[in-house]
Amino acid sequence: AQSVTQLDSHVSVSEGTPVLLRCNYSSSYSPSLFWYVQHPNKGLQLLLKYTSAATLVKGINGFEAEFKKSETSFHLTKPSAHMSDAAEYFCVVTARSNDYKLSFGAGTTVTVRA
Amino acid sequence: SQTIHQWPATLVQPVGSPLSLECTVEGTSNPNLYWYRQAAGRGLQLLFYSVGIGQISSEVPQNLSASRPQDRQFILSSKKLLLSDSGFYLCACGGRGEKLFFGSGTQLSVL
């Protein structure tokens, strides 16, 4: 079975402080993992992806994520939050052996306080 | 690169009326295609996915159906809409371990 659990439905941070969005996955196969961001009234944008290369993945806008197979986690971090980071974030898992069917997490809403 | 055309952008339909949302893809062949729904306050839910013409997999039991009459065309339909069908519908293309491309979405309101 393949699934994604985003452990926090809502994260609130102050501008300039670190952001941590937690994601745990379940997959019977070697997975590919993604983080997408959805800003209000806009489409989904890819932040970063892991596809069996380096376990620490750097994405756009200062975000990065670390793939930890032993913990089945793919947490997203950013050292210093910006007001423009306020959005909905989705963790996604897929695997070739599962027809590349995508499983989305329920999403984490990030709010940034001035 | 791939481009997804999805229409209409917004739609208001009465309960019990039919539905047809269309999605077409450019810039690729034999793509995986997906229909997602995002209900208010909830995450994205996979409704259907297709790995080829006429091949449709349904992920959740519901009032909706999907068809893929051509390689780059994916249609979401309903014979009779329910209030609970309201939401934001996204067509997506790609996968196979690589980047997903999303359409611009359709905001459906069933009244």
Interface residues (C-beta under 8 A of the other chain):
Chain A: Q6 S32 F34 Y36 G43 L44 L46 K49 T51 F90 V92 T94 A95 R96 D99 Y100 K101 L102 S103 F104 G105 A106 G107
Chain B: N32 Y34 Y36 R42 G43 L44 Q45 L46 Y49 V51 S57 L90 A92 G95 R96 G97 E98 K99 L100 F102 G103 S104 G105
